């Protein structure tokens, strides 16, 4: 289906700048005349935002078992694909999504230790053929990741969310998982050094995006 729109996702460890860069990319795309749909995971729909509060903000107040965590992410994704992403692709729009299926593979597969093949199967079930055209992996080392998260939390007066509270070893596994995914899918992944200035990262991101739009 190549009359479809363009689907771009941002991935990376905590504090890598995904949300900032997704917002900047949307600004650039709209400035270039594209119709852009903004999405995020988990979230992006009423049901997805409710799941987000459970997964990231401990809304239920009870521990979430690993398999339930995987399936809640998949449920949010399935709703997002069918309610937002698939219709936008059919219209020919650009979709920019802050995290998508690769997050499940990195966090729950490599981070939690579930079989990668199982994560692949669950992701495929949830997203059907809504495969990103480009996945921008903003890579930062774990020292940088932790410091940025602490600085942001202090600046905004927030508390760490459930994923941010995981230990260093978990986040190291997640980062290594992302690097493995980039090796596994070189035709889709573009890795960007997330330790560069926001302006430099934005320029690099735009270069990768332009290459798939022209």
N, C-alpha and C positions, 0 to 999 in steps of 0.2 A: 504494500500500500504506500506508494510514494507520492501521492498527493497529500499525504498527511502532514501535520505540522512538525515542529522540531521540539524534542524533549531533552532538556539539559538538567543534570543533577549535580549538586555539590555534596562532596563527602570529605571526611577528615576527622582527626581526633578532636577532643574537646578543646575549645579555645583556638581553633585553627583559622577562624575568620570567615566561616561559611556564610553566616547570616549577613554580615557586612558586605561580602562580595556578591552574594545573590541579589541583594538590594541594588548594588551599584550596576550589576549586569542588566537588571530589569530597566534601570534608568537609561542605560546606553541603547538597549534594544528598542525601547519606546521612542527614544530620540532618533533612531534610524528608521522609524515608521512601522515597526512590528507591533502586532497585538500580542500582549504578554499576559499569561496567567501565572500568578505566584502561588506556590504550594509549599507545604512543609510536612515532615513526618517526625513522629506521629502527629496527626492533626489534619487540617485542611478541609474538614467537614464537621458538622455538628457532632456526629458520632466519634469521629477521629479526635476532636478536641477533648471530648469526655474521656476517651482512652488515654490521651496524653496526660491528663491530670492524674490518672491512676498510675501510669508508668513512670512519669518523671517527678511528680509531686507527692507521691505516697498518699493519694486521696482516700484510699480505703483504710489506711492505718494498719494493714496487716502485711506480712512478708509475701512477696510474689514468687511463686516457684518458677524455676527456669523455663519449663515447658509452657506454662501459662504466659510468661513474658513473651516468648517467641510468637505464640498464637495471637496475643493481643496486638503486637506490632503488625502481624499479617492481616488481622481484621481491619485495623485502621487503613492499611495499604489497599486492601480490596475495595473498601468504600471509596477511598480517594480516587482510585483508578476508574471505577465505574461512574462516579458522580462528577468528577472534575477532569481527570487527565484524558480519558478516552474521548469524551465529547470535544475537548479542546483540540485534540489531534485531528479529529474528523473535520473540524472547522478550518484547520490549517494554521492554528495559532502556535505561538511559542509558549512552552511551559518551562518555568524555572522552579525546581524543587529543592528545598533545603533538606537533604537526606532522602534516601529511597531504599531499595532492596539491599544494596551493598552494605548498608548499616547493619542489617540483621545478620548478614554473613560475617562481618567484622566483629560486631559486639557479642552476638549470641553464639556464632560459630567459633571463631577464633578466641574471643574473650571468655565465653562461658564454657567452651569445650564441647559443644554439640557437633555432631558429624556435619561436615561441610556439604556433603551430598544431601543430607536431610534439609539443610537450610535452602539449598538450590531448589529442591522439590516444593517446599512450602512457599518460597518466593514465586516460583512459576505458577503455582495454583492461585496465588493472590493477585498477580499482575497480568496474567495472560500474555498478550503480545505488546504490552506497554513497556518496551525495552528502551532505555535512554539512548539517544543518538550520541551524546557526549556526557561523560562523567568527569567532572573536575575534582581531582583529589588534592586538597590543600594540605600539604604535609608539614608537620612541625614535630620537633623532638619533644619528649615527654616533660623535660624540665621547662621548656617554653610553654607547653600546654598547661601544666599545673600553675605556673606563675600568672599566666593570662587569666585563668579561671578565678584565681584568688583575687587578682586586681579588679576584675570585673564585678565580682561579688561584693567586694568592699566598696567600690565606687557606686554601685546601684543599691546597696543596702539589702541585698538578697541573701538567701542561704543557698548552700550547694544543693543541687538536685540529686536524685537517687543515683544516676550514672556518674555524676561528678564525684560522688563520695566513694566510689570504688577505689581500691588501692592501686599503687603504682604498677604492680605486676600485671593487673588486669588491663590497664591502659597501654602498657607495652605490648601485650598480646594483640590488642585491638589495632594499634598502629602497624605492627608487623603483618597483621591480617590484611589491612588495606594495601600495604606494599605488595603482598602476594596477589591480591586481586588485580592490581595494576599490571603485574607480570602475566597474569592469566588472561586478561582481556585487553591487550595493548591497542586493539582497533577501536576501543571505546573510551579507555581511560586517558586522561592527560594530567600529568602530575605537575603541580606548581609549588614552588618553595614558599610556604606560608609564613616564613620568618622574615621575608622581605617587607618593605613598607607597603601599606594598604594601596597606595597609588601604583606601585610597581606590580603588585599582585593583580590589580584590576586591569592593567595594560596587558599582562600575560594572559589572563583569562579571556580578554576580548580578542586577542590574537587567535586563540584556540577556537573561540566561538565563530569568528569570521570565517575560519577555514571550513566550517561545515555549513555555513549559510550561503557560500558562493560556489 
